[in-house]
């Protein structure tokens, strides 16, 4: 695999300005806008998992967390 191919498939943290590799997927929805089964995803690196998760949880949006690689 070339370096470009690795960059294209890397999962990047959703925190503003962060370019770290994501390790956690934060699955959420806004019940005022989305159906109950709809899930949107924010990716988080180790440094931002708590802050992004707290942001979503405070609004009642966080539904679950999972490994960023989908396993």
C-alpha positions as a printed NumPy array, in Angstrom:
array([[  0.   ,   0.   ,   0.   ],
       [  1.356,   3.4  ,  -0.89 ],
       [  1.545,   6.293,   1.538],
       [ -1.242,   8.079,  -0.391],
       [ -3.531,   5.054,  -0.102],
       [ -2.945,   4.897,   3.662],
       [ -3.81 ,   8.597,   4.   ],
       [ -6.994,   8.142,   1.969],
       [ -8.257,   5.359,   4.252],
       [ -7.179,   6.856,   7.602],
       [-10.025,   7.734,   9.95 ],
       [ -9.449,  11.298,  11.166],
       [-10.802,  12.789,  14.378],
       [-13.855,  15.055,  13.962],
       [-12.648,  17.628,  16.521],
       [-12.023,  21.011,  14.922],
       [ -8.43 ,  21.291,  13.724],
       [ -7.442,  17.788,  14.86 ],
       [ -5.694,  15.551,  12.368],
       [ -5.07 ,  12.592,  14.691],
       [ -6.234,   9.093,  13.825],
       [ -9.662,   8.312,  15.245],
       [-10.002,   5.384,  17.635],
       [-13.666,   5.754,  18.641],
       [-16.889,   6.294,  16.702],
       [-19.527,   8.337,  18.561],
       [-22.932,   7.378,  17.167],
       [-25.605,   9.984,  17.705],
       [-28.814,  11.523,  16.484],
       [-30.894,  14.599,  17.201],
       [-34.38 ,  13.285,  18.021],
       [-35.942,  16.553,  16.837],
       [-34.465,  16.037,  13.366],
       [-33.771,  12.317,  12.905],
       [-35.785,   9.115,  13.198],
       [-34.966,   6.934,  16.221],
       [-33.002,   4.42 ,  14.122],
       [-30.882,   7.045,  12.309],
       [-27.263,   7.29 ,  13.437],
       [-24.792,   9.982,  12.531],
       [-21.109,   9.449,  13.313],
       [-18.403,  11.613,  14.781],
       [-14.942,  10.098,  14.937],
       [-12.696,  10.824,  17.9  ],
       [ -9.044,  10.339,  18.753],
       [ -8.037,   9.385,  22.298],
       [ -7.548,  13.047,  23.239],
       [-11.027,  14.138,  22.079],
       [-13.253,  11.153,  22.895],
       [-14.364,  12.613,  26.213],
       [-14.948,  16.2  ,  25.054],
       [-16.866,  15.222,  21.917],
       [-18.815,  12.586,  23.846],
       [-19.643,  15.049,  26.64 ],
       [-20.851,  17.602,  24.074],
       [-23.242,  15.088,  22.52 ],
       [-24.356,  13.611,  25.862],
       [-25.158,  17.036,  27.342],
       [-27.636,  17.566,  24.493],
       [-29.115,  14.068,  24.77 ],
       [-27.773,  13.124,  21.328],
       [-25.195,  10.401,  22.14 ],
       [-26.635,   6.94 ,  21.486],
       [-23.592,   4.66 ,  21.603],
       [-19.85 ,   4.399,  21.088],
       [-17.941,   1.839,  19.044],
       [-14.39 ,   1.256,  17.872],
       [-13.624,   3.56 ,  14.928],
       [-12.618,   0.607,  12.763],
       [-16.137,  -0.837,  13.017],
       [-15.218,  -3.988,  14.916]])
